[in-house]
Amino acid sequence: MSIISGLNPFFHKKYVFKTNKNKIKNISKNIAIKTVTNVKGFKEFYNFSFNLYKNDPNWVAPFWIEFKEFFKRKNPFWK
């Protein structure tokens, strides 16, 4: 089950997703780096760390609000 649910259908218009190409760079047979191009990929990217570190007692989950604010187009980082 996803950590994030019930997002507004216009959610993706605020964020810096590139939708022109889905670039995949293969590193090995088991690892691939994919460009996030939509909301589904954005949620998968956020949720990835939850599964990766679920057994690490020292891991602290990223704050969803901070995470999504960083990737918004209005963030000065992307200008």
C-alpha positions in Angstrom: 0.0 0.0 0.0 1.3 3.4 -0.9 2.1 5.9 1.9 0.5 8.7 -0.2 -3.0 8.5 -1.5 -5.9 10.7 -2.5 -3.9 13.2 -4.5 -5.6 15.9 -6.6 -5.7 15.0 -10.3 -4.0 18.3 -11.1 -1.3 17.6 -8.6 1.4 17.1 -11.3 1.1 20.5 -12.9 2.9 22.1 -9.9 6.0 19.9 -10.1 9.1 19.7 -12.3 8.4 16.4 -14.0 9.8 16.1 -17.5 7.3 14.3 -19.7 9.0 14.4 -23.1 11.1 11.2 -22.7 11.3 8.3 -20.3 15.0 7.8 -20.1 16.3 4.6 -18.6 20.0 4.1 -18.0 21.0 0.6 -17.2 23.7 0.1 -14.7 23.5 -3.6 -14.2 20.9 -6.3 -14.7 19.4 -5.6 -11.3 19.5 -1.8 -11.2 18.1 0.9 -13.5 17.8 4.6 -13.1 14.5 6.0 -14.4 13.5 9.7 -14.9 10.4 10.6 -12.9 7.9 11.8 -15.4 4.5 11.7 -13.6 2.8 11.5 -10.2 2.9 7.7 -10.0 6.7 7.8 -10.4 7.0 10.6 -7.9 5.1 8.5 -5.3 7.2 5.5 -6.1 10.4 7.5 -5.7 9.2 8.8 -2.3 8.1 5.4 -1.1 11.3 3.6 -2.2 13.2 4.6 0.9 10.5 3.2 3.2 11.0 -0.3 1.8 14.8 0.1 1.5 15.3 1.1 5.1 12.3 -0.5 6.8 14.6 -2.7 9.1 17.0 0.1 9.9 16.3 1.4 13.5 18.3 4.6 12.8 16.4 5.6 9.6 14.1 8.6 9.8 11.4 8.9 7.1 11.5 12.1 5.0 8.6 14.5 5.6 6.1 14.3 2.8 5.3 18.0 2.8 9.0 19.0 2.6 9.7 16.4 0.0 6.9 17.5 -2.3 7.6 21.2 -1.8 11.2 20.7 -3.0 10.0 19.4 -6.3 7.5 22.1 -7.1 8.2 24.3 -10.1 8.0 27.5 -7.9 11.0 26.3 -5.8 13.9 28.7 -6.6 16.3 25.7 -6.8 14.7 24.9 -10.3 15.1 28.4 -11.7 
